[in-house]
């Protein structure tokens, strides 16, 4: 179930919608019976007839309101673009409970300020989930909301207590590895994330295998902005996958961005398997 919260704070529910519609049908039926009884059996004159008709029509309007409430409470599937807009203005992701890009950049800016003051390093890792086909070809499409939620928890479990993970996009996560002693420490954490994601996943009785690509950068240079460092990590992710081979690329920001970076490539723990895009099974 996609835990999307409505404007007034409760979760959209099919059961709640059905309850509203049932109430609407009941009130509507009672109102129609009231009006019909008035037109057939009323003998109290025009005043009684008018009163009964007003009450009957009020009941019909109330029934219409209940019907509209049922449509409002129905858990419609949100458009991905609309979901991205909501995520952009929220501090926490509604599916995983992780920080969104907006809060992540604030936390990264704070980490960079601390790193410059203490002459220490901060690593930024960008992780993109990639799906491998279910072990049985006849299996139904998996619940990807639940898959993302489980993998987010796995990424978080691979980090140190003071590190931060955020959800940037549908299948993209970003990590702040604070107080890094060396680039090797960032690579070690990236390996832990790789291993956690590659573990078999059992969702609703269906076993799946997933992997991920990770790009990262270790910095900062003095005056580096949080968004600049995040973009550099995303660039490392894009440039670190030649010829479709899977691996992790960590670059060291010891030189200006325009110069070549020192790079270290880590093999994926599940390389060589048949790969399919995440959205292909939906």
N, C-alpha and C positions, 0 to 999 in steps of 0.2 A: 504494500500500500504506500502510495506517495503521500507523505505527511505534509500536505499543503494547508496552511492555516488561512481561514477567511478573514475578512477585515475586522469582524467583531470578535475574533479570538478563538472560535471553536473550529474543529476539524470538519470539513465537508464529509457527509456520510449518506450513503444510499438509504440506510434505515431511517435517518431523520427526514429525508425527502419523502419516503413512502408514508411516514407518519403524517406529514403535512398534507399530502395528497388524500390520504384516507379521511382526515378531518375535513378537508375541502369537500369531498364527495358527500360526507354525512350532512354537513351544514347545507350544501346545495340541495340535497334530497329533501331535507326537512323544510327548507324555504319553498321549494316548488310545491310540496304537499300543502303547505300553509296557504299559498296563493290559490291553488286549485280548490281547496276547501272553501276559501272565501268566495270565489266566483260561483260555486255551485250551491252551497248551503247557507249562505249568510242571509239573515232576515232582519237585521238590526238597523238597516238604513244605510245611507251614504257615509255617515261618520265612521261606523264600524268597518265598512268596506275599505275606506281610505286608510284607516289605521292598520288593518291587516296587510294591505298591499305595501305600505311603507315598511313595515317590519319584515315582510317577505323579501322585498328588494334589498333591504339592508343585509339580510342573511346571504343573499346571492353575492353582494359585494365582499362580504367577509370570506365567503368560500373562494372567491377569485383571489383575495389576498393570500389565503392559505396555499392556493395552487402556485402562486408566484414564489412564495417562500420555499416551496418544494424544489422549484427549479434553481433557486439561488443556492440551496444547500447541496445540490447534486455535485459530486466530485468530478467535474469535467477534467479532461486531460489538457494540461496547459501547453500552449504553443511554445516551442523552444526559444524563440526570439523573445517572447513575453517573459518567460522564466529567466532569461538572461538579464532583462531589464530589472526585474525584481531583485535578482541576486546582486546587481551592481549597486543598488541603493541600500542593501541590507548589510548588517555587520556579520551575521552568521548564516550559513547555508541551512536551508530548511530540511534537507535530506540527511546530511551527515552531521550537522551541528558544528562543523568546522568554521573557522573564519572565512569570509569571502575575500575577494581581491582588495576591496576597499580597506578592510581592517588589516589585511596582510601587509599592505604598503605602509600603514601607520606603524605596525610592529617592526617592520624591517627598518624603517627610518630611525626608530628608537635604538635598535640593535646596532646600526651603523654609527650612531652618535656615541654609544658606549664603546664601540670598537676603536674609534678614532681617539677617544679620551684615554683609553687604556693601552693603545698601540697593540691591539689584537686583531684577529681576522674573523670574518663572518662568511659563511658559505651559503649560497642560494642554489637550491636544487629544484628543477622542474621535472615532474614525473607525469608521463602520459600512459594511461592504461591501454593495453592492446589485447584483444580477445583471440583465443584459439578455439577452434570449433569444439563443441561438446564431444565427449568420447563416443556417443552413439549418434549416428547421423539422423535417426528418426526422432530424436528428442525434440520437444516443443521449444519455442523461443523462451529463454530464461528471463526471470524478473531482474532487469538491469538496475532498477532502483536499489534492490536488495544487494546486488553484486557490488555496486559502487559503495554502499554503506559498509559492507564487510571489508572491502579493500581499503577504505579510508581508515578503519580501525586498525588494520594490519600495518599500514604506513605509520600510524601514530605509535604503535607498539614497538616499531623498530628504532624510534628516536630516543634521545635522552630526555629526562624530565623537563629541562628548560628549553628544548627546541620547539619549534612551532610548525604545524602543517596547516595549509589552507586549501580550499577547493576553488580553483580559478575558473574552471569550465566544467562541462558535463563529465569528461573523463580526464581532466588535467588537474594536478595538484602541485603545490609549491611548498617548499620546506625552507625554514630558516635554521641553519645550523650555527648557533651562537657560540662565540668564544672558541674558535677552532685553532688548535695549536699548529697544524700544518695541512696542506692539501691532502695528504694521505689519510687524515682523519675524516675528511669529507668523502673521500672515495670509499672508506670503510663503511660509513653510514649508508652510502648509495648501494653498496653491495648487500647490506642488511635489508634495505627496502626491496631490492631485486629479489632476494631470497624469499621474503615474506609474501610478495605478490605472486611468485611462481608456485606456491604451495597449492595442491589440489583444493578445489572449492566445491562444496556440496550445497546446492541451492534448490530447495523444494524437491529433494530426491534426485536431482540431476547433477552429475559431476562435471565440472568445467576446469579447464586449464587457462590461465591468463599469464601475461607477461607485461612488461612495461619498458619504456625508453626513458632514460634519465639524462638530462643535461644540467650542468652546474658550473658555477663560477665562484672562486674564492677571492675575496677582496677585504676591504675596499681600498680604492685610492682616496686620497683626501678630497673631500667635497663631492664624492660620488652620491648621486641621488638614488633613492630606493627603486624607483621605476626604471632607471638606467641599468641598475644591477640585475633586476628581474628580466629585462629585455635581453641582456647579455647572456643570461642563463638559458633563455628560450632560444637564442641564436645558436648556442652550443648544442642544444638538443637537435636543432634542424641540421646543423653541419656535421653532427656525429653519427650519421647513418648512411655511409656510402654503399651503393649497390644493394640496398635492402637488408644488409647485415645488421643484426641487433647488437647493441652495446651501449655502454654509458660513456659519456664524454664529460670530463671535468677539466675546466680551464682555469688557469691561475692569472689573476688580474694584477700581475706585478708590473706590467707595462701598459701604456695607453691602449685604448680599445682598437686603434687602427693597426697595431703591430701584431704579428703572429703570437699566439699564446702557446705556452707549454701545455701539452695535452696528455692524458692517460686514458687508455681505452680498456674497459672491462667487458668481458664476454657475458652474454645473457645466460642464465642458468637453464633456460629452456629453448635455446636456439636450435634451429633445424626442424621444428615442428611446423605443421601446416597452419598458416595464419589467416585470420579473417578479420575485417574491420568490426569494431564493436557494434556499429549500427546495422550490420548485415543480418543479424539474427532477430531484429526487432520487427 
